[in-house]
Amino acid sequence: MSVRFDVRSFTVVALLLVAALAASVALIGTGDFPIPARDVLKSLLGNGDTGQEFIVNELRLPRVLVGLLVGASLGLGGALFQAISRNPLGSPDVLGLGQGSTAGALTVIVLFSGNAAEVTVGALVGGLATGLAIYVLAWKRGVHGYRLVLVGIGVSAIVTAVNGYLLTKADLVDAARAVVWMTGSLNGRDWPQVWPLLWLCAVLLPLVLGNARGLRMLEMGDDVAYALGVRVERTRMLLMLAAVLLTAAATAAAGPVSFVALTAPQLARRLTRSPGPNLMAAMCMGATLLIVADWASQRAFGADQLPVGVVTGVLGGVYLLWLLVTERKAGRI
């Protein structure tokens, strides 16, 4: 048994982890009652003031943990989809999984006036149903990259139209509630959102990393992967299921936070300069991006003024424009 060790990739992952933890401490200390970073660390270790411990551990820590887990899940899910489709646009944002989860949540909100837990279940079911529909429609003696992306774009357009129809049928209160959820936000997140996502990541991460070699072979094409002994369809279906579960669970916990799944794997690959899916780097990059975006929104606009989904949408749009300009200058588009 051998393990390939890339010093640059290891360094990038370590630095991203440090950045995510530092941003988390800064975010916990940000709010209507500011807390210095040293006092935040003392409270996390159980050595702080009673009032500060309550604010840190009961009010702010769950929100930060949800942000870390959502960002990591979106980054890992995006890396899996981009590797399977062999296309940088093959992310959950483009394929319509976020819209599918939104459709499930809107159905619960508009038709059944469900509570927060029921909306979460609806979003998870909607994401899974959309992922299954994309896989079935893209199947033709296997699932191939461009077909997967094209089918995903079509399904995304259909589900977006369904979401618009559901909003027109909602009353004013439910419509306002649905629009807030659709923006993507960490406001009001608590321990009930932390534990399911944490357990899901704990189960799926070893499964994904255990199939990382097969995923690298898939990026070279099905024929090469077959020749190297990879069970192509079994590996692809297993990893797609993991990516759908990660994306749907993240959307159920925080709403459809846009562009993290698209940009995190690409930024991670540019930092590591390493071929392959860069799963750990993409996961750490996703967590860092979401926490930094939430911290920036709170510092600039206050805790309840600008949802994190708006910030990631703006940053992701700027990144896409920069990427298009760069590719055009290089003559690739």
CORHU-V931919 format. One record per residue. N is the residue number from 1. RES is the residue in one small letter. SS is DSSP state (h for helix, s for strand, l for the rest). OMEGA is omega in radians with two decimals (* if undefined). NEAR is the number of other ideal C-beta (glycine too) atoms within 8 Angstrom. Layout:
n->{N;N}
res->{RES;RES}
ss->{SS;SS}
omega->{OMEGA;OMEGA}
near->{NEAR;NEAR}
This chain:
n->{1;2;3;4;5;6;7;8;9;10;11;12;13;14;15;16;17;18;19;20;21;22;23;24;25;26;27;28;29;30;31;32;33;34;35;36;37;38;39;40;41;42;43;44;45;46;47;48;49;50;51;52;53;54;55;56;57;58;59;60;61;62;63;64;65;66;67;68;69;70;71;72;73;74;75;76;77;78;79;80;81;82;83;84;85;86;87;88;89;90;91;92;93;94;95;96;97;98;99;100;101;102;103;104;105;106;107;108;109;110;111;112;113;114;115;116;117;118;119;120;121;122;123;124;125;126;127;128;129;130;131;132;133;134;135;136;137;138;139;140;141;142;143;144;145;146;147;148;149;150;151;152;153;154;155;156;157;158;159;160;161;162;163;164;165;166;167;168;169;170;171;172;173;174;175;176;177;178;179;180;181;182;183;184;185;186;187;188;189;190;191;192;193;194;195;196;197;198;199;200;201;202;203;204;205;206;207;208;209;210;211;212;213;214;215;216;217;218;219;220;221;222;223;224;225;226;227;228;229;230;231;232;233;234;235;236;237;238;239;240;241;242;243;244;245;246;247;248;249;250;251;252;253;254;255;256;257;258;259;260;261;262;263;264;265;266;267;268;269;270;271;272;273;274;275;276;277;278;279;280;281;282;283;284;285;286;287;288;289;290;291;292;293;294;295;296;297;298;299;300;301;302;303;304;305;306;307;308;309;310;311;312;313;314;315;316;317;318;319;320;321;322;323;324;325;326;327;328;329;330;331;332;333}
res->{m;s;v;r;f;d;v;r;s;f;t;v;v;a;l;l;l;v;a;a;l;a;a;s;v;a;l;i;g;t;g;d;f;p;i;p;a;r;d;v;l;k;s;l;l;g;n;g;d;t;g;q;e;f;i;v;n;e;l;r;l;p;r;v;l;v;g;l;l;v;g;a;s;l;g;l;g;g;a;l;f;q;a;i;s;r;n;p;l;g;s;p;d;v;l;g;l;g;q;g;s;t;a;g;a;l;t;v;i;v;l;f;s;g;n;a;a;e;v;t;v;g;a;l;v;g;g;l;a;t;g;l;a;i;y;v;l;a;w;k;r;g;v;h;g;y;r;l;v;l;v;g;i;g;v;s;a;i;v;t;a;v;n;g;y;l;l;t;k;a;d;l;v;d;a;a;r;a;v;v;w;m;t;g;s;l;n;g;r;d;w;p;q;v;w;p;l;l;w;l;c;a;v;l;l;p;l;v;l;g;n;a;r;g;l;r;m;l;e;m;g;d;d;v;a;y;a;l;g;v;r;v;e;r;t;r;m;l;l;m;l;a;a;v;l;l;t;a;a;a;t;a;a;a;g;p;v;s;f;v;a;l;t;a;p;q;l;a;r;r;l;t;r;s;p;g;p;n;l;m;a;a;m;c;m;g;a;t;l;l;i;v;a;d;w;a;s;q;r;a;f;g;a;d;q;l;p;v;g;v;v;t;g;v;l;g;g;v;y;l;l;w;l;l;v;t;e;r;k;a;g;r;i}
ss->{l;l;l;l;l;l;h;h;h;h;h;h;h;h;h;h;h;h;h;h;h;h;h;h;h;h;h;h;l;l;l;l;l;l;l;l;h;h;h;h;h;h;h;h;l;l;l;l;l;h;h;h;h;h;h;h;h;h;h;h;h;h;h;h;h;h;h;h;h;h;h;h;h;h;h;h;h;h;h;h;h;h;h;h;h;l;l;l;l;l;l;h;h;h;h;l;h;h;h;h;h;h;h;h;h;h;h;h;h;h;h;h;l;l;l;h;h;h;h;h;h;h;h;h;h;h;h;h;h;h;h;h;h;h;h;h;h;h;l;l;l;l;l;l;h;h;h;h;h;h;h;h;h;h;h;h;h;h;h;h;h;h;h;h;h;h;h;h;h;l;l;h;h;h;h;h;h;h;h;h;h;h;h;l;l;l;l;l;l;l;h;h;h;h;h;h;h;h;h;h;h;h;h;h;h;h;h;h;h;h;l;h;h;h;h;h;h;h;l;l;l;h;h;h;h;h;h;l;l;l;l;h;h;h;h;h;h;h;h;h;h;h;h;h;h;h;h;h;h;h;h;h;h;h;l;l;l;l;l;h;h;h;h;h;h;h;h;h;h;h;h;h;l;l;l;l;l;l;h;h;h;h;h;h;h;h;h;h;h;h;h;h;h;h;h;h;h;h;h;h;h;l;l;l;l;l;l;h;h;h;h;h;h;h;h;h;h;h;h;h;h;h;h;h;h;h;h;h;h;l;l;l;l}
omega->{-3.12;3.13;3.09;-3.09;3.13;-3.06;-3.11;3.13;3.11;3.14;3.13;3.13;-3.14;3.14;3.11;3.08;3.11;3.13;3.14;-3.14;3.12;3.11;3.11;3.10;3.12;-3.14;3.10;-3.13;-3.10;3.11;3.12;3.08;-3.08;3.12;3.11;-3.08;-3.14;3.12;3.06;3.13;3.10;-3.14;3.11;3.13;3.11;-3.10;-3.07;3.07;-3.08;3.13;3.13;3.11;3.11;-3.14;-3.06;-2.97;-3.07;-3.04;-2.98;-3.11;3.13;3.13;-3.13;3.12;3.06;3.12;3.11;-3.10;3.11;3.13;3.11;3.14;3.13;3.11;3.13;3.11;3.10;3.11;3.13;-3.13;3.14;3.10;-3.13;-3.11;-3.07;-3.08;-3.12;3.08;-3.12;-3.13;3.12;3.12;-3.09;-3.07;3.04;3.14;3.06;3.10;3.09;3.07;3.09;3.11;3.10;3.12;3.13;3.12;3.14;-3.10;-2.99;-3.02;-3.03;-3.11;-3.05;3.10;-3.05;-3.13;3.13;3.07;3.11;3.12;3.12;3.11;3.13;3.14;3.12;3.10;3.12;3.13;3.12;3.09;3.11;3.13;3.13;-3.12;-3.12;-3.12;-3.14;-3.08;2.98;-3.00;-3.11;3.11;-3.10;-2.93;-3.05;3.09;3.12;-3.14;-3.11;3.10;3.12;3.11;3.11;3.12;3.11;3.13;-3.14;-3.09;3.07;3.08;3.09;3.12;3.09;3.11;-3.14;3.12;3.13;-3.13;-3.09;3.00;-2.97;-3.09;3.14;3.12;3.11;3.11;-3.13;-3.13;3.09;3.13;-3.09;-3.14;-3.07;-3.03;3.05;-3.13;3.07;-3.14;-3.04;-3.07;3.10;3.05;-3.08;-2.94;3.12;3.14;3.11;3.13;3.12;3.10;3.14;3.13;-3.00;-3.08;3.07;3.11;-3.14;-3.12;3.09;3.11;-3.09;3.13;3.09;3.12;3.10;3.11;3.13;3.13;3.12;3.13;-3.08;-3.09;3.12;3.14;3.07;-3.10;-3.14;3.03;3.14;3.01;-2.88;-3.05;3.11;3.14;-3.12;-3.11;-3.14;-3.12;3.06;3.10;3.11;-3.14;3.12;3.13;3.13;-3.11;-3.13;3.13;3.10;3.12;3.11;-3.09;-3.02;-3.05;-3.09;3.10;-2.96;2.92;3.12;-3.14;3.14;-3.00;-3.04;3.12;-3.14;3.09;3.12;3.13;3.12;3.13;-3.11;-3.07;-3.08;3.06;-3.14;-3.03;-3.14;-2.98;-3.10;3.13;3.12;3.14;3.13;3.11;3.11;3.12;-3.13;-3.13;-3.06;-3.14;3.12;3.11;3.12;3.09;3.14;3.14;3.12;-3.14;-3.06;-2.98;-3.10;-2.99;-3.03;-3.04;-3.03;3.11;-3.08;3.13;3.09;-3.13;3.14;3.09;3.12;-3.14;3.12;3.10;3.09;3.13;3.12;3.10;3.11;3.14;3.13;3.11;3.14;3.14;3.12;3.10;3.11;3.10;-3.13;3.05;*}
near->{2;3;4;4;5;8;6;9;12;9;8;12;11;8;8;14;9;8;10;13;8;8;12;12;11;10;14;13;12;10;10;3;5;6;12;7;8;6;12;14;9;10;16;11;7;6;5;13;7;6;6;12;11;9;13;15;9;7;9;10;11;13;12;12;10;15;18;13;15;15;17;13;16;18;20;16;16;18;16;17;15;15;13;16;11;9;9;6;7;15;13;14;10;12;15;16;16;13;13;17;18;17;14;15;18;14;12;14;16;14;7;8;6;9;5;5;8;10;14;12;10;14;16;13;9;16;19;11;10;16;16;9;10;15;11;7;8;12;8;5;3;9;12;8;10;8;10;15;14;8;11;15;11;8;15;12;9;8;14;10;8;9;13;8;8;14;12;6;6;12;5;6;6;11;11;8;9;15;9;9;12;12;10;13;12;11;8;4;12;8;6;7;13;13;8;10;15;10;8;12;12;8;8;11;9;8;10;13;9;6;11;10;7;12;16;12;11;16;11;7;7;9;6;9;14;9;6;7;4;11;6;11;8;7;14;12;10;10;14;14;9;13;15;14;11;16;18;17;14;15;16;13;13;15;13;11;16;11;14;16;16;14;12;18;17;12;11;17;12;7;9;12;6;9;4;8;13;13;13;9;15;17;13;15;15;18;16;13;16;17;16;10;12;13;12;9;14;12;6;6;6;6;8;4;6;9;13;16;14;11;13;16;10;8;12;13;9;8;12;10;8;8;9;9;8;8;9;9;6;6;4;5;4}
